[in-house]
Amino acid sequence: MNIRSAPRTLAAATTALLALGGVAACADDGAAGADPQRVDVVAAFYPLQFLTERIGGDAVKVTNLVKPGAEPHDLELNPRQVGQVVEAELVVLLKGFQPALDEAVEQNAKDRVFDVSTVQPLMDAAAGGHDHEGEEHAHPEEPGKAAEGGAKDPHLWLDPTRLATVGDKLAERLGQADPDHAADYTARAGSLRAELEKLDAEFTAGLKTCQRREIVVSHTAFGYLTERYQLEQVGITGLSPENEPAPQRLAEVIEEARKHKATTIFFETLVSPKVAETIAATVGAKTAVLDPLEGLSTDGGNYLSVMRTNLETLRTALSCS
């Protein structure tokens, strides 16, 4: 499955790191697998860390491969991280989102992986509102065919109800790895589901009555959110936040922003706001952060608090009552 909007070629150095993985794992006292009292889990990026820590509780030790403030799409593994993958009792990832990790798992841990993309079908990259994903998206050659050669949108965690379903399945998988605590994992997943359903209800109520329903965003990470709450996203770029939009795409977004009388152009914490600021200045709008939660910023917070901040930001931008 190719989630990314452009093919990724792993450098030869990555292959060398994979070959050294076993040695690195044995040599590194900090590698996952070092705590016999807890299940050692490697999480690919922040939302999966949040989910695993909340469901695992004190019975798991979670290592996130992406540091706060770092953009997770282009993760490259160093020898220590390869060692952590080798030694992990469970690797929680979303296949296709981070190709370097996919390759490390294929070579070292494919019997110890929980791929969250298998829990529920992922949306097509062009779904979740108007097809505004940007210049790198190919037009479907036939009806029903996804853009980008069948690419899928990985950002399922922006729909709290989908994240809750992933949590239920993760609890089952943790229970298989650690049967003695299976009931605890199930109970914690149930508690988390209740919190996520409350969050979902807040979004549903908060975005029910708004003057506008279109959001202009720096990249099309918000398809699950816009589908769930009946909004529409206009993406400056597609699934790749680091891609520079072509001048034609910028002109199209400016036209859309004016058409929908957008008062706010959204940018993200982990990428440059310059393009969003340019569009905002052109159409007389302001800018604001709408966080896709691919990783935590260095300001901290957690999934629930950042999502609630997103909700208030959306309510203000869309003039919701």
C-alpha positions as CSV (number, residue, x, y, z in Angstrom):
1,M,0.0,0.0,0.0
2,N,1.5,3.4,-1.0
3,I,0.2,6.0,1.4
4,R,2.8,8.6,0.6
5,S,2.1,11.0,-2.2
6,A,5.5,10.2,-3.8
7,P,7.5,7.0,-3.9
8,R,10.2,6.6,-1.3
9,T,13.6,5.0,-2.0
10,L,15.5,4.0,1.1
11,A,19.1,4.9,1.1
12,A,21.8,2.3,1.2
13,A,22.7,3.5,4.6
14,T,19.4,2.4,5.9
15,T,20.0,-1.1,4.7
16,A,23.3,-1.1,6.4
17,L,21.6,0.0,9.6
18,L,19.2,-2.9,9.3
19,A,22.0,-5.4,9.0
20,L,23.6,-3.9,12.1
21,G,20.4,-3.9,14.0
22,G,21.0,-7.1,15.9
23,V,24.4,-5.9,17.1
24,A,23.0,-2.5,18.0
25,A,20.2,-4.1,20.0
26,C,22.6,-6.2,22.0
27,A,25.0,-3.4,22.6
28,D,22.5,-0.7,23.6
29,D,21.3,-1.0,27.2
30,G,18.5,1.5,26.4
31,A,17.0,-0.6,23.6
32,A,13.4,-1.9,23.9
33,G,13.2,-5.4,25.4
34,A,15.3,-4.4,28.4
35,D,12.5,-4.5,31.0
36,P,11.4,-8.0,31.9
37,Q,8.5,-6.7,34.0
38,R,6.7,-4.9,31.2
39,V,5.8,-5.5,27.5
40,D,8.3,-3.5,25.4
41,V,6.4,-1.7,22.6
42,V,7.8,0.5,19.9
43,A,5.3,3.1,18.6
44,A,5.9,4.5,15.1
45,F,4.7,8.1,16.0
46,Y,2.8,10.1,18.5
47,P,-0.9,9.0,18.2
48,L,0.1,5.4,18.4
49,Q,2.3,6.2,21.5
50,F,-0.7,7.9,23.1
51,L,-3.0,4.9,22.3
52,T,-0.5,2.3,23.6
53,E,0.4,4.1,26.8
54,R,-3.3,4.7,27.7
55,I,-4.3,1.1,27.0
56,G,-1.1,-0.5,28.3
57,G,-0.8,1.5,31.5
58,D,2.0,0.4,33.8
59,A,2.2,-3.0,32.1
60,V,3.9,-1.6,29.0
61,K,7.1,0.4,28.2
62,V,6.5,2.5,25.1
63,T,9.3,3.9,22.9
64,N,8.2,6.5,20.3
65,L,10.6,6.6,17.3
66,V,9.8,10.2,16.6
67,K,10.9,12.9,19.1
68,P,8.5,15.9,19.9
69,G,8.9,18.6,17.4
70,A,10.0,16.2,14.6
71,E,8.0,15.5,11.4
72,P,7.3,11.8,11.3
73,H,6.7,11.2,7.6
74,D,10.4,11.0,6.7
75,L,11.6,9.0,9.6
76,E,15.1,7.5,9.2
77,L,16.3,5.0,11.7
78,N,19.6,5.2,13.4
79,P,21.3,2.0,14.8
80,R,19.8,2.4,18.2
81,Q,16.3,2.7,16.8
82,V,16.9,-0.4,14.7
83,G,18.0,-2.2,17.8
84,Q,14.8,-1.1,19.5
85,V,12.7,-2.6,16.7
86,V,14.7,-5.8,16.8
87,E,14.1,-6.3,20.5
88,A,10.5,-5.0,20.8
89,E,7.9,-7.5,21.8
90,L,5.4,-5.5,19.8
91,V,5.8,-2.8,17.1
92,V,2.7,-0.6,16.6
93,L,2.8,1.2,13.2
94,L,0.7,2.3,10.2
95,K,2.1,0.5,7.2
96,G,3.1,2.9,4.4
97,F,3.4,6.0,6.5
98,Q,7.1,5.5,7.3
99,P,8.8,3.3,4.7
100,A,12.1,3.0,6.6
101,L,10.2,1.5,9.6
102,D,8.2,-0.8,7.3
103,E,11.5,-2.2,6.0
104,A,13.0,-2.6,9.4
105,V,9.9,-4.5,10.6
106,E,9.9,-6.7,7.5
107,Q,13.5,-7.8,8.1
108,N,13.4,-8.0,11.9
109,A,10.0,-8.0,13.5
110,K,7.2,-9.0,11.1
111,D,5.9,-11.6,13.5
112,R,5.6,-8.9,16.2
113,V,3.8,-6.1,14.5
114,F,0.4,-4.5,14.9
115,D,-0.5,-2.5,11.8
116,V,-3.4,-0.1,12.6
117,S,-4.3,0.2,9.0
118,T,-5.6,-3.3,9.0
119,V,-8.2,-2.5,11.7
120,Q,-10.5,-0.4,9.4
121,P,-10.3,0.4,5.7
122,L,-8.4,3.6,5.1
123,M,-10.0,6.4,3.1
124,D,-8.8,7.2,-0.4
125,A,-6.5,10.1,-0.5
126,A,-9.0,12.2,-2.5
127,A,-11.9,11.5,0.0
128,G,-13.1,13.7,2.9
129,G,-14.5,16.6,1.0
130,H,-13.7,18.3,-2.3
131,D,-10.8,16.8,-4.3
132,H,-8.4,19.6,-3.5
133,E,-5.4,17.6,-2.6
134,G,-2.9,19.4,-4.8
135,E,-0.8,19.3,-7.8
136,E,0.9,15.9,-7.1
137,H,-2.4,14.0,-7.2
138,A,-3.2,12.3,-10.4
139,H,-6.7,12.4,-11.8
140,P,-8.4,9.0,-11.6
141,E,-8.4,7.2,-14.9
142,E,-11.8,5.6,-14.1
143,P,-14.6,6.4,-11.7
144,G,-14.0,5.2,-8.1
145,K,-10.3,4.9,-8.5
146,A,-8.3,6.7,-5.9
147,A,-6.0,9.5,-6.7
148,E,-2.2,9.0,-6.5
149,G,-2.4,5.5,-8.0
150,G,-4.6,4.2,-5.2
151,A,-3.0,6.0,-2.3
152,K,-4.7,6.0,1.0
153,D,-5.0,8.7,3.7
154,P,-3.3,7.6,6.9
155,H,-4.6,10.2,9.3
156,L,-7.4,8.1,10.7
157,W,-6.6,9.2,14.3
158,L,-8.3,12.6,13.5
159,D,-11.6,10.8,13.8
160,P,-11.9,9.9,17.5
161,T,-14.3,7.1,16.8
162,R,-11.9,5.4,14.5
163,L,-9.1,5.8,17.0
164,A,-11.3,4.1,19.6
165,T,-11.8,1.1,17.4
166,V,-8.1,0.8,16.8
167,G,-7.7,1.0,20.6
168,D,-10.1,-2.0,21.1
169,K,-8.0,-4.1,18.6
170,L,-4.7,-3.0,20.2
171,A,-6.0,-4.1,23.6
172,E,-6.6,-7.6,22.1
173,R,-3.1,-7.7,20.6
174,L,-1.5,-6.6,23.9
175,G,-3.5,-9.3,25.6
176,Q,-2.1,-11.9,23.2
177,A,1.4,-10.7,24.1
178,D,0.7,-10.6,27.8
179,P,-2.2,-12.8,28.7
180,D,-1.8,-12.1,32.5
181,H,-3.0,-8.5,31.9
182,A,-5.5,-9.1,29.1
183,A,-8.5,-8.1,31.2
184,D,-6.7,-4.9,32.3
185,Y,-5.9,-3.9,28.7
186,T,-9.6,-4.5,27.7
187,A,-10.8,-2.4,30.6
188,R,-8.4,0.5,29.8
189,A,-9.4,0.4,26.2
190,G,-13.1,0.7,27.3
191,S,-12.3,3.7,29.4
192,L,-10.4,5.4,26.6
193,R,-13.2,4.6,24.2
194,A,-15.6,6.5,26.6
195,E,-13.2,9.5,26.6
196,L,-12.9,9.5,22.8
197,E,-16.7,9.2,22.3
198,K,-17.1,12.2,24.6
199,L,-14.6,14.1,22.4
200,D,-16.5,13.0,19.3
201,A,-19.8,14.4,20.9
202,E,-18.1,17.7,21.6
203,F,-16.9,18.0,18.0
204,T,-20.4,17.0,16.7
205,A,-22.1,19.6,18.8
206,G,-19.5,22.3,18.4
207,L,-19.4,22.1,14.6
208,K,-23.1,21.6,14.0
209,T,-24.1,25.2,13.3
210,C,-21.4,27.2,11.5
211,Q,-21.5,30.0,8.9
212,R,-18.9,28.2,6.8
213,R,-18.0,24.5,6.4
214,E,-14.8,24.8,4.3
215,I,-11.3,24.8,5.8
216,V,-8.2,25.8,3.9
217,V,-5.3,23.7,5.2
218,S,-1.6,23.5,4.5
219,H,-1.8,19.8,3.6
220,T,-4.7,17.4,3.2
221,A,-4.4,15.6,6.5
222,F,-7.9,16.3,7.7
223,G,-10.1,14.0,5.5
224,Y,-11.2,11.8,8.4
225,L,-12.1,14.9,10.5
226,T,-14.0,16.7,7.7
227,E,-15.9,13.5,6.7
228,R,-16.9,12.8,10.3
229,Y,-18.1,16.4,11.0
230,Q,-19.4,17.3,7.6
231,L,-16.8,19.8,6.7
232,E,-14.7,20.2,3.5
233,Q,-11.0,20.7,3.2
234,V,-9.1,22.7,0.6
235,G,-5.5,21.5,0.7
236,I,-2.6,23.8,-0.4
237,T,-0.6,20.6,-0.9
238,G,-1.6,16.9,-0.8
239,L,-0.6,14.2,1.7
240,S,3.0,15.4,1.8
241,P,3.4,18.4,4.1
242,E,6.9,19.2,2.8
243,N,5.9,19.5,-0.8
244,E,6.0,22.9,-2.3
245,P,2.8,23.8,-4.2
246,A,3.0,24.9,-7.8
247,P,2.0,28.5,-8.7
248,Q,-1.1,27.1,-10.4
249,R,-2.1,25.3,-7.2
250,L,-1.6,28.5,-5.2
251,A,-3.9,30.4,-7.6
252,E,-6.5,27.7,-7.2
253,V,-6.4,27.8,-3.4
254,I,-6.6,31.6,-3.4
255,E,-9.7,31.4,-5.7
256,E,-11.3,28.8,-3.4
257,A,-10.5,30.8,-0.3
258,R,-12.2,33.9,-1.8
259,K,-15.1,31.8,-3.0
260,H,-15.8,30.4,0.4
261,K,-15.0,33.7,2.2
262,A,-12.4,32.0,4.3
263,T,-11.3,34.1,7.3
264,T,-8.5,31.8,8.4
265,I,-5.8,29.9,6.5
266,F,-4.6,27.0,8.7
267,F,-1.0,25.9,9.0
268,E,0.7,23.2,11.2
269,T,3.1,23.2,14.1
270,L,5.7,21.0,12.4
271,V,6.0,22.7,9.0
272,S,6.7,26.2,7.8
273,P,3.8,28.6,7.8
274,K,5.2,30.8,5.0
275,V,2.8,29.5,2.2
276,A,-0.2,29.8,4.4
277,E,0.8,33.3,5.4
278,T,1.2,34.3,1.8
279,I,-2.3,33.1,0.9
280,A,-3.8,34.7,4.0
281,A,-2.2,38.1,3.1
282,T,-3.5,37.8,-0.5
283,V,-7.1,37.1,0.5
284,G,-7.2,39.3,3.6
285,A,-7.5,36.4,6.1
286,K,-5.5,35.5,9.2
287,T,-3.6,32.3,10.0
288,A,-4.0,29.8,12.8
289,V,-2.7,26.4,13.8
290,L,-4.7,23.3,13.0
291,D,-2.7,20.4,14.3
292,P,-2.9,17.1,12.4
293,L,-1.3,15.4,15.5
294,E,1.2,13.5,13.5
295,G,3.6,14.4,16.3
296,L,3.6,16.5,19.4
297,S,5.1,19.9,19.2
298,T,7.6,20.8,21.9
299,D,4.9,22.7,23.7
300,G,3.5,19.4,25.0
301,G,-0.1,18.6,25.6
302,N,-1.7,15.3,24.6
303,Y,-4.0,13.9,22.0
304,L,-7.2,14.9,23.9
305,S,-6.0,18.5,24.7
306,V,-4.7,19.2,21.2
307,M,-7.9,17.9,19.6
308,R,-10.0,20.2,21.9
309,T,-7.7,23.1,20.9
310,N,-8.4,22.2,17.3
311,L,-12.1,22.3,17.9
312,E,-12.0,25.8,19.4
313,T,-9.8,27.0,16.6
314,L,-12.3,25.6,14.0
315,R,-15.3,27.1,15.8
316,T,-13.7,30.5,15.7
317,A,-12.6,30.3,12.1
318,L,-16.0,28.9,10.9
319,S,-18.1,31.3,13.0
320,C,-19.9,28.5,14.8
321,S,-22.7,29.2,17.2
